Amino acid sequence: MSHRIVKTRREKLRSLIPFGLGSRKPRHFTDMLKVIWANRDNLPYAWKVLSRGVCDGCALGVAGFHDWTIEGVHLCMTRLNLLRLNTVAELDHSLLSDVSKLEKMTNAELRELGRLAYPMLRQKGAPGFKRINWDEAHERMAARIRNSDPKRLAFFITSRGVTNEVYYVAQKVARFLGTNNVDNAARLCHAPSTAAMKHAVGVAATTCSYSDWYSANLIIFFGANPANDQPVTTKYLHEAKERGAKVVMVNPFREPGMERYWVPSTMSSALFGTDIADYFFPVSQGGDIAFLYGVIRVLLENGWVDSEFVQKHTADLEQLRLAVAQLDWATLEAQSGLKRESMVEFAELIRHANRAVLVWSMGITQHTYGADGVSMILNLGLLRGYVGREGCGLMPIRGHSSVQGGAEMGAYSTAFPGGKPINTQTAKALSDHYGFEIPEWPGLTAVDMVEAAGRGELDLLYCVGGNFLRT
């Protein structure tokens, strides 16, 4: 049985109905009206942010109504829904006098209360916060830092709209204060990608751009649902499909948004939608590794690999070949939830794709064996030579805006700026560059920070964004 998505006659007829009426889909135009209504008290500023500002919700270089890659308007509902964070008025600070009244409110409801305009202080035993002035806030923080061992200081930096410059300054200040206890949300979502990519390709970052989707024959998503999690990418997918790309989804659940999506900034798609995925391989939960082992076995047994690339740019092929040969098909089928024929079909798709981009997200990384899953995707891409060419690449797709930048800027407890490892040699080089001494010991990760605070081993935890109680 083929895994190609074939639409029923009813589905084909429904696709001819404008705006997807009667279909399960985002209500973009209704939601746009809601955005206008929500920002009705500050519409001129909302328009200024949209037309001249950058997007708070992603890292695609969106400025105004355009980005770095796509011609024409580029806008998604994530950005529109974040507008209120810029236009909302100051909150009534008396609401913070007793925080017990706020405990049952969601993050969204709390944000609706308004912006925090002044420093607030909650003293031990107090039911809530009181307003203090900026001088007092700075003096209190400076005194606590001054009187603390640097190893008892920690900085967690992550939020929508945090720029590379903010990440860079934050890590530099932390290290000026004598600590490497500085981390960001990349630690909590794509640490397995960082580890696997560092080992396999030497750099913990995507090897390509979204623009490579345009010239790819095949775009494969493993454990990712960009239509929901990174909706701004759907316009790229629409453009790639127009140029002939095929899209494959490997996921336990057949995501509706990846079957058909209505891109609001493209007229034809806004009216009639865009078919996204062409193939769907429903692996079992956690079955990606077994599935990829089976696919790689088919590729190796049939010689469907880029032998020249493998010989010039990779190592340990025979070790991989031996490991794959020792696995029997019954085990691979049981663990992956798919038959051998499915793995052969997937391998055939790969075989005929001269250019492909392999994309993965937290459906792969959020397992205890996440790094192993990423490694298998990397092995697949390297076997086919999908690196260093137009229309090819290995792409971990991030959830937060600029978490990749946060790691590159050095807001990371286990790496200096540029991904340099923390050791005596790199610490000395950075000390010479900065003009002050940098600690040479690895810092606490985000998880370690919370656990250390619970044990009373931190004097200060400086958080920019993030909510450890919710995420």
SULLIN-V94217 format. One record per residue. PHI is phi in radians with two decimals (* if undefined). NEAR is the number of other C-alpha atoms within 12 Angstrom. Layout:
PHI,NEAR
PHI,NEAR
This chain:
*,16
-1.27,20
-1.70,27
-1.21,21
-1.37,24
-2.01,17
-1.45,17
-1.28,10
-1.07,10
-1.14,13
-1.14,19
-1.13,18
-1.15,16
-1.12,21
-1.18,30
-1.52,20
-1.44,19
-1.01,18
1.11,29
1.12,29
-1.01,19
1.51,16
-1.76,25
-1.42,19
-2.80,29
-1.14,28
-1.73,24
-1.04,28
-1.27,22
-1.11,15
-1.15,20
-1.11,24
-1.12,16
-1.13,18
-1.12,27
-1.05,24
-1.13,18
-1.13,24
-1.81,27
-1.07,19
-1.44,15
-2.63,21
-1.09,20
-1.03,17
-1.25,22
-1.05,29
-1.12,22
-1.09,18
-1.11,27
-1.17,31
-1.45,23
-2.21,17
-1.60,22
-1.83,32
-1.41,38
-1.45,32
-1.91,34
-2.66,36
-2.08,32
-1.62,35
1.26,26
-1.29,32
-2.27,26
1.12,24
-1.76,26
-2.35,25
-2.24,29
-1.37,20
-2.11,22
-1.57,30
-1.36,17
1.54,17
-1.24,23
-2.33,36
-2.65,38
-2.36,42
-1.21,36
-1.02,33
-1.13,37
-1.10,38
-1.19,30
-1.50,30
-0.96,39
-1.11,34
-1.12,33
-1.58,33
-1.79,29
-1.12,25
-1.39,22
-1.13,19
-1.37,18
-1.36,18
-1.18,24
-1.16,19
-1.11,23
-1.59,27
-1.21,20
-2.46,17
-1.29,19
-1.07,14
-1.28,14
-1.79,19
-1.07,17
-1.59,11
-1.45,15
-1.37,14
-1.00,18
-1.11,15
-1.16,12
-1.15,22
-1.13,23
-1.14,25
-1.16,24
2.18,22
-1.53,19
-1.41,23
-1.75,17
-2.38,20
-1.13,21
-2.20,23
-2.20,24
-2.05,18
-1.59,14
-0.97,8
1.52,9
-1.36,14
-1.27,19
-2.87,22
-1.88,23
-2.19,22
-1.34,22
-2.27,19
-1.52,15
-1.12,15
-1.06,12
-1.13,16
-1.06,19
-1.13,17
-1.14,14
-1.11,20
-1.14,21
-1.09,16
-1.13,14
-1.13,21
-1.14,28
-1.08,18
-1.67,16
-1.98,21
-1.13,18
-0.92,31
-1.27,32
-1.78,33
-1.94,39
-2.57,45
-2.29,47
-2.05,40
-2.07,46
-2.89,39
-3.10,27
-1.08,31
1.52,33
-1.22,33
-1.59,32
-1.01,28
-1.12,20
-1.14,26
-1.02,38
-1.13,30
-1.12,23
-1.06,36
-1.19,39
-1.21,33
-1.10,28
-1.01,38
-1.31,40
-1.09,24
-1.40,29
1.67,31
-2.30,38
-1.79,43
-1.37,50
-2.42,53
-2.60,47
-2.49,52
-1.18,40
-1.01,43
-1.08,36
-1.64,30
-2.13,30
-2.16,37
-1.02,40
-1.06,32
-1.14,45
-1.02,38
-1.11,29
-1.19,30
-1.25,32
-1.01,24
-1.23,21
-1.52,30
-2.12,27
1.55,18
-2.36,23
-1.58,33
-2.69,36
-1.00,32
-1.63,32
-2.58,28
-2.07,32
-1.06,38
-1.13,28
-1.19,36
-1.05,42
-1.11,32
-1.85,31
-1.40,37
-1.41,32
-2.49,41
-2.16,45
-2.01,46
-1.89,43
-1.90,44
0.97,42
-2.39,37
-2.38,38
-1.09,37
-1.04,34
-1.71,24
-1.57,27
-2.34,30
-1.05,35
-1.09,40
-1.30,42
-1.12,41
-1.21,43
-1.06,41
-1.14,47
-1.03,38
-1.13,33
-1.11,32
-1.11,28
-1.07,22
-1.58,20
1.85,21
-1.22,34
-1.80,36
-2.03,44
-2.07,43
-2.07,41
-2.00,45
-2.89,34
-1.13,26
-1.98,21
-1.44,28
-1.17,29
-1.02,23
-1.15,31
-1.53,40
-1.43,36
-2.60,37
-2.43,42
-1.86,43
-1.40,40
-1.17,34
-1.65,32
-2.10,27
-0.97,19
-1.08,24
-1.28,30
-1.08,29
-1.42,24
-2.09,26
1.42,37
-2.25,37
-1.25,36
-1.67,42
-1.33,39
-1.75,31
-2.36,33
-2.35,35
-1.97,40
-1.43,32
-1.15,33
-1.28,25
-1.02,24
1.38,30
-1.59,35
-1.09,43
-1.10,41
-1.10,34
-1.04,46
-1.22,42
-1.04,41
-1.12,42
-1.08,43
-1.12,43
-1.06,35
-1.09,32
-1.06,35
-1.21,30
-1.15,17
-1.76,15
1.24,19
-1.58,27
-2.14,32
-1.50,29
-1.04,19
-1.13,15
-1.12,20
-1.04,25
-1.16,17
-1.42,14
-2.16,20
-2.27,27
-2.44,19
1.18,17
-1.07,24
-1.13,15
-1.12,13
-1.16,24
-1.04,23
-1.15,16
-1.11,17
-1.18,29
-1.13,21
-1.40,16
-1.64,22
-1.58,17
-1.12,27
-1.07,18
-1.16,21
-1.09,32
-1.15,28
-1.12,23
-1.37,25
-1.52,31
1.41,30
-2.25,37
-1.37,29
-0.98,29
-1.06,23
-1.17,31
-1.17,37
-1.14,32
-1.07,28
-1.11,38
-1.08,34
-1.11,24
-1.06,32
-1.10,37
-1.00,30
-1.55,20
-1.74,32
-1.21,28
-2.24,35
-2.57,42
-2.05,50
-1.78,47
-2.05,43
-2.49,42
-2.48,40
-1.27,34
-1.16,40
-1.67,40
-1.42,37
-1.49,25
-2.37,25
-1.11,15
-1.89,22
-0.99,32
-1.09,33
-1.16,31
-1.10,36
-1.10,44
-1.03,33
-1.18,37
-1.11,43
-1.10,43
-1.02,40
-1.06,44
-1.12,45
-1.21,40
-1.04,38
-1.66,41
1.23,35
-1.52,39
-2.43,34
1.41,23
-2.27,24
-1.06,24
1.35,32
-2.29,36
2.89,41
-2.02,48
-2.24,39
-1.32,45
-1.73,45
-1.47,38
-1.69,35
-1.54,36
-1.24,35
1.16,36
-1.20,42
-1.09,41
-1.09,35
-1.03,43
-1.21,41
-1.13,32
-1.34,32
1.71,40
-1.39,51
-2.56,48
-1.32,44
-2.03,36
-2.70,39
-1.55,42
-0.89,35
1.43,23
1.36,26
-1.17,28
-1.16,26
-1.54,29
-2.70,21
-1.04,18
-1.15,17
-1.23,25
-1.11,30
-1.15,20
-1.09,22
-1.23,28
-1.06,22
-1.11,13
-1.24,14
-1.40,17
1.55,14
-2.57,19
-1.28,24
-1.89,34
-1.13,32
-1.84,28
-1.75,25
-1.09,28
-1.58,38
-1.38,34
-1.32,29
-0.98,37
-1.15,27
-1.07,26
-1.05,34
-1.11,29
-1.15,17
-1.14,23
-1.09,22
-1.11,13
-1.55,12
1.33,14
-1.74,21
-2.09,26
-1.68,26
-2.57,32
-2.14,34
-1.65,30
-1.97,25
-1.92,25
1.26,19
1.36,25
-2.65,18
-1.12,21
-1.40,9
-1.99,11
-2.15,13
